[in-house]
Amino acid sequence: MYGIDIYNRKNRHITIGTNKEKKFSCYIYQISSQDPLEEILNEFREGQFSTTLTSKQKLSILTMLRKNIPAFVIGEEPLGKIKGHDIELYLDGERPYPPMLRRPPYPASLETRKEIEKQINELLDIMK
């Protein structure tokens, strides 16, 4: 008797017999009909680049990121989320302001304020 996980979970799996504890991964491979450039751009669609870069330079950066993805990702975390690494950020406070800075302040619920305070304290601990 075989069992197949039909729920929309992160990873698909199958079971054999009545042992529901032992699961075997079941990957579904699909053939990509996109050209390589479109595939890379789609993979890094949230990335933003300087307007001074040419298309060739952007493609070069994206190809390097894809080739060396283990250097920028740990486990299932999103790209760039690596604890313990220092990054220098240069914030430009000149106009036009980014959309997130243009937003008016809004009140946060008690739960949200506690979570914000927790996140800020974690960031401060990392900086020490």
Sequence and secondary structure as in RCSB ss.txt:
>XXXX:A:sequence
MYGIDIYNRKNRHITIGTNKEKKFSCYIYQISSQDPLEEILNEFREGQFSTTLTSKQKLSILTMLRKNIPAFVIG
EEPLGKIKGHDIELYLDGERPYPPMLRRPPYPASLETRKEIEKQINELLDIMK
>XXXX:A:secstr
 EEE  S  SS EEEETT SSS EE        S HHHHHHHHTTT    TTS HHHHHHHHHHHHHTGGGT  T
TS TT  TT         SSS  HHHHS      HHHHHHHHHHHHHHHHHH 
